[in-house]
């Protein structure tokens, strides 16, 4: 694997992590009270902005982040919460 491929894989992983975090915060916000809900929504929005930044970096390198597919573990974590 070339250095450029390693960098792209790392940026793609970071993008995926940000998307997963945003989804988790949105799920927590859905279940939270009013005060916590606002904070959690802001956190989700921040994670989504981070994901956009990583997607832009990938595009600058000539790649795309691809389609986000939630893993079984991610779904289970959201369900357990």
DODRENTI-555363 format. One record per residue (C-alpha): residue number from 1; residue in one letter; chain; x, y, z. Coordinates in nm, 2 decimals, decimal comma. Example, Ala and Ser with C-alpha at 12.3 -4.5 7.8 and 13.67 -1.06 7.14 Angstrom:
     k   r   c     east    north       up
     1   a   A     1,23    -0,45     0,78
     2   s   A     1,37    -0,11     0,71
//
This chain:
     k   r   c     east    north       up
     1   x   A     0,00     0,00     0,00
     2   x   A     0,15     0,33    -0,10
     3   x   A     0,18     0,63     0,13
     4   x   A    -0,10     0,81    -0,05
     5   x   A    -0,33     0,51    -0,02
     6   x   A    -0,26     0,49     0,35
     7   x   A    -0,34     0,86     0,39
     8   x   A    -0,66     0,82     0,20
     9   x   A    -0,76     0,52     0,41
    10   x   A    -0,69     0,71     0,73
    11   x   A    -0,89     1,01     0,61
    12   x   A    -1,18     0,78     0,50
    13   x   A    -1,17     0,61     0,84
    14   x   A    -1,18     0,95     1,01
    15   x   A    -1,48     1,05     0,79
    16   x   A    -1,66     0,73     0,89
    17   x   A    -1,59     0,79     1,26
    18   x   A    -1,73     1,14     1,24
    19   x   A    -2,05     1,02     1,07
    20   x   A    -2,10     0,74     1,33
    21   x   A    -2,05     0,99     1,61
    22   x   A    -2,30     1,23     1,46
    23   x   A    -2,56     0,96     1,44
    24   x   A    -2,49     0,85     1,80
    25   x   A    -2,53     1,21     1,92
    26   x   A    -2,86     1,25     1,72
    27   x   A    -2,99     0,93     1,87
    28   x   A    -2,90     1,04     2,22
    29   x   A    -3,06     1,38     2,15
    30   x   A    -3,38     1,21     2,05
    31   x   A    -3,40     1,04     2,39
    32   x   A    -3,27     1,33     2,60
    33   x   A    -3,45     1,61     2,79
    34   x   A    -3,47     1,96     2,65
    35   x   A    -3,14     2,09     2,80
    36   x   A    -2,93     1,80     2,70
    37   x   A    -3,10     1,77     2,36
    38   x   A    -2,97     2,11     2,25
    39   x   A    -2,61     2,03     2,35
    40   x   A    -2,63     1,69     2,18
    41   x   A    -2,76     1,83     1,86
    42   x   A    -2,48     2,09     1,85
    43   x   A    -2,23     1,81     1,90
    44   x   A    -2,39     1,61     1,62
    45   x   A    -2,37     1,92     1,39
    46   x   A    -2,00     1,97     1,48
    47   x   A    -1,93     1,61     1,39
    48   x   A    -2,11     1,65     1,06
    49   x   A    -1,89     1,95     0,98
    50   x   A    -1,58     1,75     1,06
    51   x   A    -1,71     1,48     0,83
    52   x   A    -1,76     1,74     0,55
    53   x   A    -1,40     1,85     0,60
    54   x   A    -1,27     1,50     0,57
    55   x   A    -1,49     1,44     0,26
    56   x   A    -1,34     1,76     0,10
    57   x   A    -0,99     1,63     0,18
    58   x   A    -1,06     1,31     0,01
    59   x   A    -1,20     1,49    -0,30
    60   x   A    -0,89     1,70    -0,31
    61   x   A    -0,69     1,38    -0,33
    62   x   A    -0,91     1,25    -0,61
    63   x   A    -1,11     1,01    -0,40
    64   x   A    -1,46     1,00    -0,25
    65   x   A    -1,56     0,89     0,10
    66   x   A    -1,81     0,64    -0,05
    67   x   A    -2,14     0,55     0,10
    68   x   A    -2,17     0,53     0,48
    69   x   A    -2,30     0,19     0,59
    70   x   A    -2,36     0,15     0,96
    71   x   A    -2,19    -0,16     1,10
    72   x   A    -2,37    -0,41     1,32
    73   x   A    -2,17    -0,29     1,62
    74   x   A    -2,27     0,07     1,56
    75   x   A    -2,64    -0,03     1,53
    76   x   A    -2,61    -0,24     1,85
    77   x   A    -2,46     0,05     2,04
    78   x   A    -2,74     0,29     1,94
    79   x   A    -3,00     0,02     2,03
    80   x   A    -2,85    -0,05     2,37
    81   x   A    -2,84     0,32     2,46
//
